[in-house]
Amino acid sequence: MKHIVKNTEPQSLKTYRSTPNASFNDSNKEDIRKSLIEEQGAICAYCMKRISNKWNAKLQKPFTEIEHYKSQDVI
């Protein structure tokens, strides 16, 4: 497994989290996904394959999915 040095969260997420009753489902996942791909060097931390932000037209969603949104340190 690849060691990931975490960057600061995207400003859009920081702002959104301060909104009362905010939920991950309503957040700007595009900003989060771009930030995660960048901080991981476009490499999956588990399988070490290249990842991107390309769109899967058949499934109408990005190929890359966010596995979890809460830090594993607090779970």
PDB file of N, CA, C and O in Angstrom:
ATOM      1  N   MET A   1       0.840  -1.173   0.000  1.00  0.00           N
ATOM      2  CA  MET A   1       0.000   0.000   0.000  1.00  0.00           C
ATOM      3  C   MET A   1       0.886   1.238   0.000  1.00  0.00           C
ATOM      4  O   MET A   1       1.898   1.295   0.698  1.00  0.00           O
ATOM      5  N   LYS A   2       0.495   2.211  -0.782  1.00  0.00           N
ATOM      6  CA  LYS A   2       1.259   3.458  -0.903  1.00  0.00           C
ATOM      7  C   LYS A   2       0.982   4.378   0.288  1.00  0.00           C
ATOM      8  O   LYS A   2      -0.167   4.559   0.691  1.00  0.00           O
ATOM      9  N   HIS A   3       2.036   4.947   0.837  1.00  0.00           N
ATOM     10  CA  HIS A   3       1.888   5.932   1.913  1.00  0.00           C
ATOM     11  C   HIS A   3       1.502   7.264   1.292  1.00  0.00           C
ATOM     12  O   HIS A   3       2.153   7.733   0.358  1.00  0.00           O
ATOM     13  N   ILE A   4       0.443   7.874   1.812  1.00  0.00           N
ATOM     14  CA  ILE A   4      -0.053   9.150   1.294  1.00  0.00           C
ATOM     15  C   ILE A   4       0.184  10.238   2.328  1.00  0.00           C
ATOM     16  O   ILE A   4      -0.265  10.136   3.469  1.00  0.00           O
ATOM     17  N   VAL A   5       0.889  11.273   1.918  1.00  0.00           N
ATOM     18  CA  VAL A   5       1.058  12.449   2.765  1.00  0.00           C
ATOM     19  C   VAL A   5      -0.125  13.363   2.459  1.00  0.00           C
ATOM     20  O   VAL A   5      -0.242  13.893   1.354  1.00  0.00           O
ATOM     21  N   LYS A   6      -1.002  13.541   3.449  1.00  0.00           N
ATOM     22  CA  LYS A   6      -2.234  14.280   3.229  1.00  0.00           C
ATOM     23  C   LYS A   6      -1.977  15.776   3.095  1.00  0.00           C
ATOM     24  O   LYS A   6      -1.217  16.366   3.863  1.00  0.00           O
ATOM     25  N   ASN A   7      -2.632  16.377   2.098  1.00  0.00           N
ATOM     26  CA  ASN A   7      -2.631  17.822   1.924  1.00  0.00           C
ATOM     27  C   ASN A   7      -3.803  18.399   2.698  1.00  0.00           C
ATOM     28  O   ASN A   7      -4.590  17.656   3.285  1.00  0.00           O
ATOM     29  N   THR A   8      -3.921  19.700   2.702  1.00  0.00           N
ATOM     30  CA  THR A   8      -5.097  20.311   3.312  1.00  0.00           C
ATOM     31  C   THR A   8      -6.302  20.033   2.418  1.00  0.00           C
ATOM     32  O   THR A   8      -6.165  19.842   1.210  1.00  0.00           O
ATOM     33  N   GLU A   9      -7.470  20.013   3.024  1.00  0.00           N
ATOM     34  CA  GLU A   9      -8.681  19.726   2.254  1.00  0.00           C
ATOM     35  C   GLU A   9      -9.006  20.877   1.311  1.00  0.00           C
ATOM     36  O   GLU A   9      -8.612  22.014   1.571  1.00  0.00           O
ATOM     37  N   PRO A  10      -9.719  20.603   0.219  1.00  0.00           N
ATOM     38  CA  PRO A  10     -10.110  21.678  -0.694  1.00  0.00           C
ATOM     39  C   PRO A  10     -10.954  22.722   0.041  1.00  0.00           C
ATOM     40  O   PRO A  10     -11.733  22.382   0.931  1.00  0.00           O
ATOM     41  N   GLN A  11     -10.796  23.971  -0.329  1.00  0.00           N
ATOM     42  CA  GLN A  11     -11.534  25.048   0.334  1.00  0.00           C
ATOM     43  C   GLN A  11     -13.036  24.829   0.214  1.00  0.00           C
ATOM     44  O   GLN A  11     -13.774  25.125   1.154  1.00  0.00           O
ATOM     45  N   SER A  12     -13.504  24.316  -0.920  1.00  0.00           N
ATOM     46  CA  SER A  12     -14.946  24.082  -1.085  1.00  0.00           C
ATOM     47  C   SER A  12     -15.468  23.087  -0.054  1.00  0.00           C
ATOM     48  O   SER A  12     -16.586  23.243   0.437  1.00  0.00           O
ATOM     49  N   LEU A  13     -14.677  22.066   0.283  1.00  0.00           N
ATOM     50  CA  LEU A  13     -15.087  21.086   1.283  1.00  0.00           C
ATOM     51  C   LEU A  13     -15.059  21.703   2.677  1.00  0.00           C
ATOM     52  O   LEU A  13     -15.974  21.495   3.474  1.00  0.00           O
ATOM     53  N   LYS A  14     -14.012  22.457   2.963  1.00  0.00           N
ATOM     54  CA  LYS A  14     -13.907  23.111   4.270  1.00  0.00           C
ATOM     55  C   LYS A  14     -15.102  24.033   4.497  1.00  0.00           C
ATOM     56  O   LYS A  14     -15.690  24.032   5.579  1.00  0.00           O
ATOM     57  N   THR A  15     -15.458  24.808   3.498  1.00  0.00           N
ATOM     58  CA  THR A  15     -16.603  25.717   3.597  1.00  0.00           C
ATOM     59  C   THR A  15     -17.897  24.928   3.747  1.00  0.00           C
ATOM     60  O   THR A  15     -18.740  25.261   4.580  1.00  0.00           O
ATOM     61  N   TYR A  16     -18.053  23.888   2.944  1.00  0.00           N
ATOM     62  CA  TYR A  16     -19.280  23.092   2.981  1.00  0.00           C
ATOM     63  C   TYR A  16     -19.459  22.397   4.323  1.00  0.00           C
ATOM     64  O   TYR A  16     -20.571  22.349   4.850  1.00  0.00           O
ATOM     65  N   ARG A  17     -18.383  21.859   4.879  1.00  0.00           N
ATOM     66  CA  ARG A  17     -18.475  21.161   6.173  1.00  0.00           C
ATOM     67  C   ARG A  17     -18.957  22.079   7.289  1.00  0.00           C
ATOM     68  O   ARG A  17     -19.526  21.605   8.272  1.00  0.00           O
ATOM     69  N   SER A  18     -18.740  23.379   7.152  1.00  0.00           N
ATOM     70  CA  SER A  18     -19.186  24.317   8.184  1.00  0.00           C
ATOM     71  C   SER A  18     -20.678  24.653   8.056  1.00  0.00           C
ATOM     72  O   SER A  18     -21.228  25.364   8.897  1.00  0.00           O
ATOM     73  N   THR A  19     -21.322  24.148   7.018  1.00  0.00           N
ATOM     74  CA  THR A  19     -22.750  24.364   6.805  1.00  0.00           C
ATOM     75  C   THR A  19     -23.551  23.412   7.702  1.00  0.00           C
ATOM     76  O   THR A  19     -23.276  22.212   7.721  1.00  0.00           O
ATOM     77  N   PRO A  20     -24.541  23.932   8.447  1.00  0.00           N
ATOM     78  CA  PRO A  20     -25.362  23.040   9.281  1.00  0.00           C
ATOM     79  C   PRO A  20     -26.023  21.947   8.430  1.00  0.00           C
ATOM     80  O   PRO A  20     -26.496  22.205   7.324  1.00  0.00           O
ATOM     81  N   ASN A  21     -26.046  20.738   8.963  1.00  0.00           N
ATOM     82  CA  ASN A  21     -26.650  19.562   8.310  1.00  0.00           C
ATOM     83  C   ASN A  21     -25.997  19.185   6.985  1.00  0.00           C
ATOM     84  O   ASN A  21     -26.633  18.552   6.142  1.00  0.00           O
ATOM     85  N   ALA A  22     -24.748  19.561   6.792  1.00  0.00           N
ATOM     86  CA  ALA A  22     -24.030  19.203   5.563  1.00  0.00           C
ATOM     87  C   ALA A  22     -23.842  17.679   5.520  1.00  0.00           C
ATOM     88  O   ALA A  22     -23.594  17.041   6.543  1.00  0.00           O
ATOM     89  N   SER A  23     -23.964  17.120   4.323  1.00  0.00           N
ATOM     90  CA  SER A  23     -23.706  15.689   4.163  1.00  0.00           C
ATOM     91  C   SER A  23     -22.793  15.491   2.964  1.00  0.00           C
ATOM     92  O   SER A  23     -22.771  16.308   2.043  1.00  0.00           O
ATOM     93  N   PHE A  24     -22.049  14.411   2.986  1.00  0.00           N
ATOM     94  CA  PHE A  24     -21.124  14.123   1.902  1.00  0.00           C
ATOM     95  C   PHE A  24     -21.859  14.001   0.567  1.00  0.00           C
ATOM     96  O   PHE A  24     -21.338  14.420  -0.467  1.00  0.00           O
ATOM     97  N   ASN A  25     -23.047  13.440   0.583  1.00  0.00           N
ATOM     98  CA  ASN A  25     -23.799  13.220  -0.660  1.00  0.00           C
ATOM     99  C   ASN A  25     -24.096  14.511  -1.404  1.00  0.00           C
ATOM    100  O   ASN A  25     -24.258  14.502  -2.624  1.00  0.00           O
ATOM    101  N   ASP A  26     -24.167  15.621  -0.680  1.00  0.00           N
ATOM    102  CA  ASP A  26     -24.481  16.907  -1.308  1.00  0.00           C
ATOM    103  C   ASP A  26     -23.249  17.773  -1.549  1.00  0.00           C
ATOM    104  O   ASP A  26     -23.372  18.898  -2.032  1.00  0.00           O
ATOM    105  N   SER A  27     -22.079  17.271  -1.223  1.00  0.00           N
ATOM    106  CA  SER A  27     -20.852  18.065  -1.365  1.00  0.00           C
ATOM    107  C   SER A  27     -20.352  18.063  -2.808  1.00  0.00           C
ATOM    108  O   SER A  27     -20.840  17.306  -3.647  1.00  0.00           O
ATOM    109  N   ASN A  28     -19.365  18.928  -3.083  1.00  0.00           N
ATOM    110  CA  ASN A  28     -18.762  19.012  -4.411  1.00  0.00           C
ATOM    111  C   ASN A  28     -17.706  17.915  -4.544  1.00  0.00           C
ATOM    112  O   ASN A  28     -16.527  18.138  -4.271  1.00  0.00           O
ATOM    113  N   LYS A  29     -18.135  16.751  -4.958  1.00  0.00           N
ATOM    114  CA  LYS A  29     -17.220  15.603  -5.045  1.00  0.00           C
ATOM    115  C   LYS A  29     -16.144  15.802  -6.108  1.00  0.00           C
ATOM    116  O   LYS A  29     -15.067  15.213  -6.018  1.00  0.00           O
ATOM    117  N   GLU A  30     -16.427  16.620  -7.103  1.00  0.00           N
ATOM    118  CA  GLU A  30     -15.438  16.862  -8.158  1.00  0.00           C
ATOM    119  C   GLU A  30     -14.186  17.514  -7.570  1.00  0.00           C
ATOM    120  O   GLU A  30     -13.072  17.098  -7.885  1.00  0.00           O
ATOM    121  N   ASP A  31     -14.354  18.528  -6.724  1.00  0.00           N
ATOM    122  CA  ASP A  31     -13.208  19.166  -6.071  1.00  0.00           C
ATOM    123  C   ASP A  31     -12.458  18.182  -5.188  1.00  0.00           C
ATOM    124  O   ASP A  31     -11.227  18.165  -5.168  1.00  0.00           O
ATOM    125  N   ILE A  32     -13.204  17.364  -4.460  1.00  0.00           N
ATOM    126  CA  ILE A  32     -12.590  16.377  -3.565  1.00  0.00           C
ATOM    127  C   ILE A  32     -11.804  15.363  -4.384  1.00  0.00           C
ATOM    128  O   ILE A  32     -10.658  15.052  -4.058  1.00  0.00           O
ATOM    129  N   ARG A  33     -12.415  14.847  -5.446  1.00  0.00           N
ATOM    130  CA  ARG A  33     -11.759  13.839  -6.296  1.00  0.00           C
ATOM    131  C   ARG A  33     -10.473  14.389  -6.910  1.00  0.00           C
ATOM    132  O   ARG A  33      -9.444  13.713  -6.906  1.00  0.00           O
ATOM    133  N   LYS A  34     -10.529  15.613  -7.436  1.00  0.00           N
ATOM    134  CA  LYS A  34      -9.336  16.224  -8.040  1.00  0.00           C
ATOM    135  C   LYS A  34      -8.219  16.373  -7.008  1.00  0.00           C
ATOM    136  O   LYS A  34      -7.055  16.102  -7.303  1.00  0.00           O
ATOM    137  N   SER A  35      -8.573  16.799  -5.811  1.00  0.00           N
ATOM    138  CA  SER A  35      -7.578  16.974  -4.754  1.00  0.00           C
ATOM    139  C   SER A  35      -6.943  15.638  -4.370  1.00  0.00           C
ATOM    140  O   SER A  35      -5.727  15.548  -4.206  1.00  0.00           O
ATOM    141  N   LEU A  36      -7.770  14.607  -4.229  1.00  0.00           N
ATOM    142  CA  LEU A  36      -7.256  13.291  -3.851  1.00  0.00           C
ATOM    143  C   LEU A  36      -6.350  12.701  -4.933  1.00  0.00           C
ATOM    144  O   LEU A  36      -5.300  12.136  -4.627  1.00  0.00           O
ATOM    145  N   ILE A  37      -6.755  12.832  -6.192  1.00  0.00           N
ATOM    146  CA  ILE A  37      -5.926  12.313  -7.291  1.00  0.00           C
ATOM    147  C   ILE A  37      -4.582  13.029  -7.312  1.00  0.00           C
ATOM    148  O   ILE A  37      -3.543  12.399  -7.508  1.00  0.00           O
ATOM    149  N   GLU A  38      -4.601  14.335  -7.110  1.00  0.00           N
ATOM    150  CA  GLU A  38      -3.352  15.101  -7.096  1.00  0.00           C
ATOM    151  C   GLU A  38      -2.447  14.686  -5.940  1.00  0.00           C
ATOM    152  O   GLU A  38      -1.253  14.463  -6.141  1.00  0.00           O
ATOM    153  N   GLU A  39      -3.005  14.579  -4.727  1.00  0.00           N
ATOM    154  CA  GLU A  39      -2.145  14.257  -3.586  1.00  0.00           C
ATOM    155  C   GLU A  39      -1.631  12.822  -3.647  1.00  0.00           C
ATOM    156  O   GLU A  39      -0.600  12.519  -3.047  1.00  0.00           O
ATOM    157  N   GLN A  40      -2.320  11.934  -4.353  1.00  0.00           N
ATOM    158  CA  GLN A  40      -1.857  10.561  -4.493  1.00  0.00           C
ATOM    159  C   GLN A  40      -0.949  10.381  -5.699  1.00  0.00           C
ATOM    160  O   GLN A  40      -0.497   9.270  -5.976  1.00  0.00           O
ATOM    161  N   GLY A  41      -0.679  11.457  -6.415  1.00  0.00           N
ATOM    162  CA  GLY A  41       0.183  11.364  -7.586  1.00  0.00           C
ATOM    163  C   GLY A  41      -0.453  10.542  -8.694  1.00  0.00           C
ATOM    164  O   GLY A  41       0.249   9.919  -9.490  1.00  0.00           O
ATOM    165  N   ALA A  42      -1.802  10.540  -8.749  1.00  0.00           N
ATOM    166  CA  ALA A  42      -2.573   9.800  -9.757  1.00  0.00           C
ATOM    167  C   ALA A  42      -2.300   8.296  -9.711  1.00  0.00           C
ATOM    168  O   ALA A  42      -2.359   7.610 -10.731  1.00  0.00           O
ATOM    169  N   ILE A  43      -2.000   7.798  -8.511  1.00  0.00           N
ATOM    170  CA  ILE A  43      -1.755   6.371  -8.299  1.00  0.00           C
ATOM    171  C   ILE A  43      -2.689   5.876  -7.199  1.00  0.00           C
ATOM    172  O   ILE A  43      -2.808   6.523  -6.159  1.00  0.00           O
ATOM    173  N   CYS A  44      -3.352   4.738  -7.411  1.00  0.00           N
ATOM    174  CA  CYS A  44      -4.200   4.147  -6.394  1.00  0.00           C
ATOM    175  C   CYS A  44      -3.321   3.677  -5.232  1.00  0.00           C
ATOM    176  O   CYS A  44      -2.335   2.972  -5.444  1.00  0.00           O
ATOM    177  N   ALA A  45      -3.676   4.064  -4.017  1.00  0.00           N
ATOM    178  CA  ALA A  45      -2.884   3.701  -2.840  1.00  0.00           C
ATOM    179  C   ALA A  45      -2.926   2.195  -2.557  1.00  0.00           C
ATOM    180  O   ALA A  45      -2.043   1.671  -1.878  1.00  0.00           O
ATOM    181  N   TYR A  46      -3.940   1.502  -3.068  1.00  0.00           N
ATOM    182  CA  TYR A  46      -4.065   0.067  -2.817  1.00  0.00           C
ATOM    183  C   TYR A  46      -3.401  -0.790  -3.877  1.00  0.00           C
ATOM    184  O   TYR A  46      -2.551  -1.626  -3.571  1.00  0.00           O
ATOM    185  N   CYS A  47      -3.795  -0.576  -5.135  1.00  0.00           N
ATOM    186  CA  CYS A  47      -3.314  -1.471  -6.201  1.00  0.00           C
ATOM    187  C   CYS A  47      -2.170  -0.870  -7.012  1.00  0.00           C
ATOM    188  O   CYS A  47      -1.581  -1.562  -7.843  1.00  0.00           O
ATOM    189  N   MET A  48      -1.842   0.402  -6.788  1.00  0.00           N
ATOM    190  CA  MET A  48      -0.741   1.110  -7.445  1.00  0.00           C
ATOM    191  C   MET A  48      -0.975   1.329  -8.943  1.00  0.00           C
ATOM    192  O   MET A  48      -0.028   1.620  -9.674  1.00  0.00           O
ATOM    193  N   LYS A  49      -2.215   1.193  -9.409  1.00  0.00           N
ATOM    194  CA  LYS A  49      -2.533   1.490 -10.804  1.00  0.00           C
ATOM    195  C   LYS A  49      -2.782   2.981 -10.965  1.00  0.00           C
ATOM    196  O   LYS A  49      -3.132   3.671 -10.007  1.00  0.00           O
ATOM    197  N   ARG A  50      -2.597   3.470 -12.187  1.00  0.00           N
ATOM    198  CA  ARG A  50      -2.868   4.883 -12.493  1.00  0.00           C
ATOM    199  C   ARG A  50      -4.359   5.145 -12.323  1.00  0.00           C
ATOM    200  O   ARG A  50      -5.190   4.310 -12.679  1.00  0.00           O
ATOM    201  N   ILE A  51      -4.686   6.295 -11.783  1.00  0.00           N
ATOM    202  CA  ILE A  51      -6.074   6.721 -11.678  1.00  0.00           C
ATOM    203  C   ILE A  51      -6.219   8.090 -12.319  1.00  0.00           C
ATOM    204  O   ILE A  51      -5.254   8.848 -12.415  1.00  0.00           O
ATOM    205  N   SER A  52      -7.421   8.397 -12.752  1.00  0.00           N
ATOM    206  CA  SER A  52      -7.655   9.684 -13.397  1.00  0.00           C
ATOM    207  C   SER A  52      -9.052  10.178 -13.042  1.00  0.00           C
ATOM    208  O   SER A  52      -9.799   9.525 -12.313  1.00  0.00           O
ATOM    209  N   ASN A  53      -9.374  11.320 -13.564  1.00  0.00           N
ATOM    210  CA  ASN A  53     -10.680  11.908 -13.339  1.00  0.00           C
ATOM    211  C   ASN A  53     -11.556  11.757 -14.583  1.00  0.00           C
ATOM    212  O   ASN A  53     -12.497  12.527 -14.775  1.00  0.00           O
ATOM    213  N   LYS A  54     -11.253  10.774 -15.423  1.00  0.00           N
ATOM    214  CA  LYS A  54     -12.012  10.569 -16.657  1.00  0.00           C
ATOM    215  C   LYS A  54     -13.433  10.117 -16.355  1.00  0.00           C
ATOM    216  O   LYS A  54     -13.690   9.435 -15.363  1.00  0.00           O
ATOM    217  N   TRP A  55     -14.341  10.509 -17.223  1.00  0.00           N
ATOM    218  CA  TRP A  55     -15.761  10.227 -17.082  1.00  0.00           C
ATOM    219  C   TRP A  55     -16.122   8.908 -17.754  1.00  0.00           C
ATOM    220  O   TRP A  55     -15.697   8.647 -18.880  1.00  0.00           O
ATOM    221  N   ASN A  56     -16.906   8.072 -17.068  1.00  0.00           N
ATOM    222  CA  ASN A  56     -17.409   6.827 -17.626  1.00  0.00           C
ATOM    223  C   ASN A  56     -18.798   7.115 -18.201  1.00  0.00           C
ATOM    224  O   ASN A  56     -19.782   7.159 -17.464  1.00  0.00           O
ATOM    225  N   ALA A  57     -18.871   7.307 -19.501  1.00  0.00           N
ATOM    226  CA  ALA A  57     -20.134   7.680 -20.150  1.00  0.00           C
ATOM    227  C   ALA A  57     -21.199   6.597 -19.984  1.00  0.00           C
ATOM    228  O   ALA A  57     -22.383   6.906 -19.849  1.00  0.00           O
ATOM    229  N   LYS A  58     -20.793   5.355 -19.992  1.00  0.00           N
ATOM    230  CA  LYS A  58     -21.756   4.259 -19.864  1.00  0.00           C
ATOM    231  C   LYS A  58     -22.447   4.286 -18.496  1.00  0.00           C
ATOM    232  O   LYS A  58     -23.660   4.097 -18.404  1.00  0.00           O
ATOM    233  N   LEU A  59     -21.669   4.522 -17.441  1.00  0.00           N
ATOM    234  CA  LEU A  59     -22.229   4.537 -16.089  1.00  0.00           C
ATOM    235  C   LEU A  59     -22.641   5.929 -15.620  1.00  0.00           C
ATOM    236  O   LEU A  59     -23.250   6.079 -14.560  1.00  0.00           O
ATOM    237  N   GLN A  60     -22.306   6.944 -16.413  1.00  0.00           N
ATOM    238  CA  GLN A  60     -22.616   8.340 -16.080  1.00  0.00           C
ATOM    239  C   GLN A  60     -22.033   8.773 -14.733  1.00  0.00           C
ATOM    240  O   GLN A  60     -22.700   9.405 -13.913  1.00  0.00           O
ATOM    241  N   LYS A  61     -20.759   8.408 -14.536  1.00  0.00           N
ATOM    242  CA  LYS A  61     -20.024   8.819 -13.342  1.00  0.00           C
ATOM    243  C   LYS A  61     -18.536   8.663 -13.621  1.00  0.00           C
ATOM    244  O   LYS A  61     -18.155   7.976 -14.569  1.00  0.00           O
ATOM    245  N   PRO A  62     -17.692   9.289 -12.809  1.00  0.00           N
ATOM    246  CA  PRO A  62     -16.245   9.133 -13.024  1.00  0.00           C
ATOM    247  C   PRO A  62     -15.809   7.678 -12.807  1.00  0.00           C
ATOM    248  O   PRO A  62     -16.435   6.941 -12.045  1.00  0.00           O
ATOM    249  N   PHE A  63     -14.737   7.282 -13.481  1.00  0.00           N
ATOM    250  CA  PHE A  63     -14.174   5.949 -13.262  1.00  0.00           C
ATOM    251  C   PHE A  63     -13.651   5.812 -11.835  1.00  0.00           C
ATOM    252  O   PHE A  63     -13.792   4.759 -11.214  1.00  0.00           O
ATOM    253  N   THR A  64     -13.049   6.879 -11.322  1.00  0.00           N
ATOM    254  CA  THR A  64     -12.457   6.866  -9.984  1.00  0.00           C
ATOM    255  C   THR A  64     -13.504   7.254  -8.953  1.00  0.00           C
ATOM    256  O   THR A  64     -14.177   8.275  -9.095  1.00  0.00           O
ATOM    257  N   GLU A  65     -13.642   6.427  -7.905  1.00  0.00           N
ATOM    258  CA  GLU A  65     -14.597   6.708  -6.848  1.00  0.00           C
ATOM    259  C   GLU A  65     -13.857   7.002  -5.551  1.00  0.00           C
ATOM    260  O   GLU A  65     -12.749   6.517  -5.326  1.00  0.00           O
ATOM    261  N   ILE A  66     -14.486   7.798  -4.710  1.00  0.00           N
ATOM    262  CA  ILE A  66     -13.930   8.122  -3.399  1.00  0.00           C
ATOM    263  C   ILE A  66     -14.395   7.032  -2.444  1.00  0.00           C
ATOM    264  O   ILE A  66     -15.596   6.844  -2.246  1.00  0.00           O
ATOM    265  N   GLU A  67     -13.444   6.315  -1.851  1.00  0.00           N
ATOM    266  CA  GLU A  67     -13.801   5.181  -1.005  1.00  0.00           C
ATOM    267  C   GLU A  67     -14.403   5.612   0.320  1.00  0.00           C
ATOM    268  O   GLU A  67     -15.413   5.056   0.751  1.00  0.00           O
ATOM    269  N   HIS A  68     -13.799   6.593   0.971  1.00  0.00           N
ATOM    270  CA  HIS A  68     -14.341   7.101   2.219  1.00  0.00           C
ATOM    271  C   HIS A  68     -14.034   8.581   2.315  1.00  0.00           C
ATOM    272  O   HIS A  68     -13.084   9.065   1.700  1.00  0.00           O
ATOM    273  N   TYR A  69     -14.825   9.291   3.076  1.00  0.00           N
ATOM    274  CA  TYR A  69     -14.611  10.721   3.166  1.00  0.00           C
ATOM    275  C   TYR A  69     -14.259  11.172   4.569  1.00  0.00           C
ATOM    276  O   TYR A  69     -13.877  12.325   4.767  1.00  0.00           O
ATOM    277  N   LYS A  70     -14.379  10.293   5.540  1.00  0.00           N
ATOM    278  CA  LYS A  70     -13.944  10.628   6.895  1.00  0.00           C
ATOM    279  C   LYS A  70     -12.546  10.077   7.078  1.00  0.00           C
ATOM    280  O   LYS A  70     -12.243   8.965   6.644  1.00  0.00           O
ATOM    281  N   SER A  71     -11.697  10.858   7.722  1.00  0.00           N
ATOM    282  CA  SER A  71     -10.334  10.418   7.966  1.00  0.00           C
ATOM    283  C   SER A  71     -10.340   9.106   8.718  1.00  0.00           C
ATOM    284  O   SER A  71     -11.107   8.939   9.667  1.00  0.00           O
ATOM    285  N   GLN A  72      -9.504   8.179   8.313  1.00  0.00           N
ATOM    286  CA  GLN A  72      -9.415   6.892   8.998  1.00  0.00           C
ATOM    287  C   GLN A  72      -8.841   7.048  10.401  1.00  0.00           C
ATOM    288  O   GLN A  72      -8.974   6.143  11.225  1.00  0.00           O
ATOM    289  N   ASP A  73      -8.202   8.189  10.684  1.00  0.00           N
ATOM    290  CA  ASP A  73      -7.680   8.442  12.022  1.00  0.00           C
ATOM    291  C   ASP A  73      -8.791   8.623  13.047  1.00  0.00           C
ATOM    292  O   ASP A  73      -8.577   8.373  14.233  1.00  0.00           O
ATOM    293  N   VAL A  74      -9.974   9.054  12.612  1.00  0.00           N
ATOM    294  CA  VAL A  74     -11.063   9.338  13.556  1.00  0.00           C
ATOM    295  C   VAL A  74     -12.146   8.284  13.552  1.00  0.00           C
ATOM    296  O   VAL A  74     -13.085   8.369  14.343  1.00  0.00           O
ATOM    297  N   ILE A  75     -12.045   7.292  12.685  1.00  0.00           N
ATOM    298  CA  ILE A  75     -13.063   6.239  12.631  1.00  0.00           C
ATOM    299  C   ILE A  75     -12.741   5.159  13.641  1.00  0.00           C
ATOM    300  O   ILE A  75     -13.478   4.180  13.754  1.00  0.00           O
TER     301      ILE A  75
END
